[in-house]
Amino acid sequence: MKKYAMRVKDLKEALSEFSDDTEVFIANSVNICGNISPLCEAREDVYGFFGTSVPCIILGSEVNTEFDEED
């Protein structure tokens, strides 16, 4: 996967299959080069709440997203 800043079009496409009621979270990270980082990932996941698995979407920045290296 190539590193790039996600565009609004990409985010809308990534979220199009999910219900409007799905909770959204941001994976926290520290960027030593500034106070913002490009959004690179929107993935489906779950979190636990009193023994119940709750579906959610987690948004990941370039800082906390692993990419395959390209030659």
Buried (B, 14 or more C-beta within 10 A) or exposed (E): EEEEEBEEEBEEEBBEEBEEEEEEEEBEEEEEEEEEBEBBBBEEEEEEEEEEEEEBBBBBBBBBBEEEEEE
